[in-house]
């Protein structure tokens, strides 16, 4: 893979993880009514995304 393919694949992976962070964060906040719970959920998804991107 060349550098352009690698960068585009990483950006695509971040977009795929970005949608659940936005939508899921809202859902978690709605049910928990707590910002710390929402931030914890988003932190877990960010760590998972970074794990996939670092490959």
N, C-alpha and C positions, 0 to 999 in steps of 0.2 A: 504494500500500500504506500502511496506517496503521501506527502504531508497534507495536501488538500483533502484527501479522502479521510485521513485520520482526524483532522480538525472537524470536518463535517459530521463524522460519526459521533464524536464526543459532544458536539453541540446538539445533535439529534437526541442523544441519550439524555442530556440535561433537559431538553424540552419535554421528553416523555415523562421524566420525573417531576418536571415543573407543574404540569397540569394537576396531578394528584395533590401536590403541596398546596396549591391555591384552593382547589375545590374541597379537598379533605380537611384542610385547616378550618375552613368555614363550617363544615359539618361537625368537626370535633368541638369547635367553639359553641355551636348551637346546642349540642347535647350536654356539654360539660359546663358551659357558661364560665369558662376559666381560661384566661390567657396563658398561664403556665402550662396547662394541659395541651393547648394548641401549639405552643412553642416546642414542647417535648416531642410531639408528633412530627412537627416539621424538622426538628433536629435529626430524628431517626431517618426520615426520608432523605435529608441532605447527606447524611453519612452513607446511606445505601447508594445514592447517586455518585458520590465521590469514589466509592468502592468500585462501581462499574466503569467509571470514566478512567480510573487509574490503570485499568488493565491494558 
